[in-house]
Each structure stands twice: as C-alpha cells, then as structure tokens.
Amino acid sequence: MRKLETREIIVATHNDGKLREIRQLLEPYGFKITSAGEQDLPEPEENGTTFEENAFTKAWAAASATGMVALSDDSGLSVDTLGGAPGVYTADWAEKDDGSGRDFMMAMEKVEAALAEKAATKPAERKAQFNAVLCLCWPDGHAEYFKGIAPGVLVWPPRGDDGFGYDPVFLPDGHKRTFGEMTAEEKHSWTPGQKEEPLSHRARAFAKLANALLPDTLPS
C-alpha cells in the first residue's frame, strides 16, 4: 500500500457540503486543500455501477488534470426495501427535471413515496445504510480505496437542518436523532486509536484511510 507523502491534495468534488465535511476530517493532519470546484475543473461523467468506479472516475480526472494527488468520495443511500436504491444514483434522484440543479427535499420525497408504494411503515421495513468510498489517486493512476458504512432506518417527516443531502431522514442505529439533527462534530468525531468506530460513513472510511496511509503523522 502506497504511503501518502504530500500534504497538498485536491478534493475531487464540486459539492460544497461534501467538501466542508472532508476538510473537517483532514484539518488535524495539516493538509493544504483545494477542490475541483475551486479550480474550475469540469465535472466528469459518473457512469459507473459501483461506488468504487465513480470514486475513481472523479479522483483520476482531478489528479490527471492537475498533477496533484486527488481524494474523492462517492457516497449514497441504500434502502433495503427498495433493493438497494437509490445507491450509486443517490444524487441523480435529486436532479431537477429542468436540469437547474439538485433538490434533496424532492429526493427525500421520492424515497418516501417509493416506500409508501410498498407499504413500508415499520422500522424493520425501512432499514437503510449510508455508504462512502474514498479513493486516493496519484497522478500516475495508482489508487487506494477505503469504504465506510453507517446502518440505520429512515424516518418521516425530515428532522433537522444540519448536514446535507438525505441526512434529515436518516436515523443511525442506536441513536434518537437523525444526521440532520447532529452537529458535524457528533457525526465525524474520531480520535486515532479509539476502539469505537466514528458515527458517519464518511468518517469511518476516513479512519481506515488515516490508519493505513498516515500512521506516522496521526495527531496525538
């Protein structure tokens, strides 16, 4: 496994919410971060059928365009009763019909309507998980992958104004508040060496990355 020797990386995203979360995770490690959006890079077409494929597409596009090591995240919500949907198409479910952007309130309503069609009202029928795959890609095409999963159930109506995406309807296992009702620190807090996994899917993936690639620079 290749070690990460630079502290200047580009985050392959145009999503301000995702960039904010990744910056919060990387700040303790002294990283200097820019993003694909801040560099006005075009968004590559994500036509993969797995989170890994889409994560690589984004990371490789940024790494090859800039010559920097790129970090990308492909994440999504998978609902058991819906056969794993929306899955890799999580963001697509939020696309407005007129192509003017994404509306995650609309996306949450789509998920709830699909569950209603199946009469899925009990918690056992509304199990879901957030998935996150981080891809760290070097300019020579070498890539490392790290996956995190956060299980939970879907609630309705949405609760909370923090976070982004589907956070207001996702109730993580063992908790009474949705991701939308939690602060970023609650969701992503992680200390190197702690036995318990962090709460969010993205933080769980990042903890694996940090333990594997940054063992000599973990903050004390």
C-alpha positions as CSV (number, residue, x, y, z in Angstrom):
1,M,0.0,0.0,0.0
2,R,1.4,3.3,-1.0
3,K,2.0,5.9,1.7
4,L,0.8,9.5,1.2
5,E,3.8,11.7,1.4
6,T,2.4,15.1,0.3
7,R,0.1,17.4,2.4
8,E,-1.2,19.2,-0.7
9,I,-4.1,17.5,-2.3
10,I,-7.1,18.3,-4.4
11,V,-10.5,17.1,-3.3
12,A,-12.4,15.9,-6.4
13,T,-15.8,17.4,-5.7
14,H,-18.0,20.3,-6.7
15,N,-20.3,19.7,-3.7
16,D,-19.8,22.4,-1.1
17,G,-21.3,20.2,1.7
18,K,-19.1,17.3,0.9
19,L,-16.0,19.5,0.7
20,R,-16.8,21.0,4.1
21,E,-17.0,17.6,5.7
22,I,-13.8,16.3,4.1
23,R,-12.0,19.5,5.1
24,Q,-13.1,19.0,8.7
25,L,-11.7,15.4,8.6
26,L,-8.4,16.4,7.1
27,E,-7.6,19.6,9.1
28,P,-6.0,17.8,12.0
29,Y,-3.4,16.4,9.6
30,G,-2.1,19.8,8.4
31,F,-3.4,19.4,4.8
32,K,-3.5,22.2,2.3
33,I,-6.6,21.6,0.4
34,T,-8.1,22.8,-2.8
35,S,-11.1,21.3,-4.7
36,A,-12.1,20.5,-8.3
37,G,-14.8,23.1,-8.0
38,E,-12.4,25.8,-6.7
39,Q,-10.1,25.0,-9.6
40,D,-13.0,25.2,-12.2
41,L,-12.4,21.7,-13.4
42,P,-15.2,20.2,-15.4
43,E,-17.3,17.5,-13.7
44,P,-16.5,14.1,-15.2
45,E,-19.4,11.9,-16.2
46,E,-20.1,9.3,-13.5
47,N,-21.4,6.3,-15.3
48,G,-20.0,3.6,-13.1
49,T,-22.2,0.9,-11.5
50,T,-20.3,0.9,-8.2
51,F,-19.2,3.5,-5.7
52,E,-15.6,2.5,-6.3
53,E,-15.9,3.1,-10.1
54,N,-17.4,6.5,-9.6
55,A,-14.9,7.5,-6.9
56,F,-12.0,6.6,-9.2
57,T,-13.5,8.5,-12.2
58,K,-13.6,11.7,-10.1
59,A,-10.2,11.3,-8.4
60,W,-8.4,10.4,-11.7
61,A,-10.0,13.3,-13.5
62,A,-8.7,15.7,-10.9
63,A,-5.3,14.0,-10.5
64,S,-4.6,13.8,-14.2
65,A,-5.7,17.4,-14.8
66,T,-3.6,19.0,-12.0
67,G,-0.7,16.6,-11.3
68,M,-1.8,16.5,-7.7
69,V,-2.8,13.6,-5.5
70,A,-6.6,13.7,-5.5
71,L,-9.1,12.5,-2.9
72,S,-12.6,11.7,-4.0
73,D,-15.7,10.4,-2.2
74,D,-18.6,8.6,-3.8
75,S,-21.4,8.0,-1.4
76,G,-25.0,7.1,-1.4
77,L,-28.1,5.9,0.5
78,S,-29.1,2.3,0.0
79,V,-32.6,1.2,1.2
80,D,-33.2,-2.5,1.8
81,T,-36.8,-2.5,0.8
82,L,-36.0,-0.7,-2.4
83,G,-33.4,-3.3,-3.4
84,G,-30.5,-1.0,-2.5
85,A,-31.8,2.0,-4.4
86,P,-31.0,4.8,-4.9
87,G,-27.5,3.5,-4.3
88,V,-25.0,4.9,-6.8
89,Y,-27.8,7.0,-8.2
90,T,-28.4,8.8,-4.9
91,A,-27.5,12.2,-6.3
92,D,-29.4,11.6,-9.6
93,W,-32.7,11.2,-7.6
94,A,-32.2,14.8,-6.5
95,E,-31.7,16.2,-10.1
96,K,-34.4,18.7,-11.1
97,D,-36.3,17.9,-14.3
98,D,-35.3,21.2,-15.8
99,G,-31.6,20.5,-15.2
100,S,-31.2,23.5,-12.9
101,G,-29.5,21.6,-10.1
102,R,-30.3,19.3,-7.2
103,D,-33.2,19.4,-4.8
104,F,-32.7,16.9,-1.9
105,M,-36.1,17.6,-0.4
106,M,-37.5,16.3,-3.6
107,A,-35.2,13.3,-3.5
108,M,-36.3,12.5,0.1
109,E,-39.9,12.7,-1.0
110,K,-39.1,10.3,-3.9
111,V,-37.7,7.8,-1.4
112,E,-40.6,8.2,0.9
113,A,-43.1,7.7,-2.0
114,A,-41.3,4.6,-3.1
115,L,-41.5,3.2,0.5
116,A,-45.2,4.1,0.7
117,E,-45.9,2.2,-2.5
118,K,-44.5,-0.9,-0.7
119,A,-46.5,-0.1,2.5
120,A,-43.2,0.1,4.3
121,T,-44.2,1.8,7.6
122,K,-42.4,-0.3,10.3
123,P,-38.8,0.4,11.2
124,A,-37.8,-3.1,10.1
125,E,-39.2,-2.3,6.6
126,R,-37.3,1.0,6.5
127,K,-33.7,-0.2,7.1
128,A,-31.1,1.7,5.1
129,Q,-27.4,2.4,5.1
130,F,-25.2,5.3,4.1
131,N,-22.2,4.1,2.1
132,A,-19.0,6.0,1.4
133,V,-16.0,5.0,-0.7
134,L,-12.9,7.2,-0.6
135,C,-10.5,7.0,-3.5
136,L,-7.0,8.4,-3.2
137,C,-5.5,8.7,-6.7
138,W,-2.0,9.6,-7.7
139,P,-1.1,11.3,-11.0
140,D,0.3,8.1,-12.3
141,G,-3.1,6.4,-11.9
142,H,-2.3,4.4,-8.7
143,A,-5.4,4.3,-6.4
144,E,-6.2,3.2,-2.9
145,Y,-9.8,2.7,-1.7
146,F,-11.4,2.9,1.7
147,K,-15.1,2.1,2.5
148,G,-17.3,3.1,5.4
149,I,-20.9,2.0,6.1
150,A,-23.4,3.6,8.6
151,P,-26.5,1.5,9.1
152,G,-29.9,3.0,10.3
153,V,-33.5,3.4,9.4
154,L,-35.4,6.1,7.5
155,V,-37.9,8.4,9.3
156,W,-40.6,10.7,8.0
157,P,-41.0,13.7,8.1
158,P,-37.5,15.0,7.8
159,R,-35.9,16.2,11.0
160,G,-33.1,18.7,11.5
161,D,-31.3,21.4,9.4
162,D,-27.7,20.3,9.8
163,G,-25.7,18.2,7.4
164,F,-26.8,17.9,3.7
165,G,-28.4,15.5,1.3
166,Y,-30.6,12.8,2.9
167,D,-29.3,13.5,6.4
168,P,-32.7,14.7,7.8
169,V,-34.4,11.4,7.2
170,F,-31.6,9.1,8.3
171,L,-31.7,7.8,11.9
172,P,-28.4,5.9,12.6
173,D,-28.7,2.7,14.6
174,G,-28.5,3.2,18.4
175,H,-29.5,6.9,18.2
176,K,-32.6,9.0,18.7
177,R,-31.6,11.9,16.4
178,T,-31.2,12.0,12.7
179,F,-27.9,13.0,11.0
180,G,-29.8,16.2,10.2
181,E,-30.2,16.9,13.9
182,M,-26.5,16.3,14.7
183,T,-23.5,18.6,14.5
184,A,-20.6,17.8,12.2
185,E,-18.5,17.1,15.3
186,E,-21.0,14.5,16.5
187,K,-21.1,12.7,13.2
188,H,-17.4,12.8,12.3
189,S,-15.6,12.9,15.6
190,W,-12.8,10.4,15.6
191,T,-9.5,10.1,17.6
192,P,-6.7,7.9,16.3
193,G,-6.5,4.7,18.4
194,Q,-10.1,4.8,19.7
195,K,-11.8,1.5,19.8
196,E,-15.3,2.7,18.8
197,E,-15.9,3.5,15.1
198,P,-16.9,7.1,14.3
199,L,-20.6,7.6,13.5
200,S,-20.8,8.7,9.9
201,H,-20.0,6.5,6.9
202,R,-17.5,9.1,5.6
203,A,-15.7,9.3,8.9
204,R,-15.5,5.5,9.1
205,A,-13.9,5.4,5.6
206,F,-11.5,8.2,6.6
207,A,-10.5,6.4,9.8
208,K,-9.4,3.5,7.6
209,L,-7.5,5.8,5.3
210,A,-5.7,7.5,8.1
211,N,-4.7,4.3,9.9
212,A,-3.4,2.8,6.6
213,L,-1.7,5.8,4.9
214,L,-0.9,8.3,7.7
215,P,0.4,6.2,10.6
216,D,3.5,8.4,11.1
217,T,1.5,11.7,11.2
218,L,-1.5,10.8,13.2
219,P,-2.3,13.7,15.6
220,S,-1.5,12.9,19.2
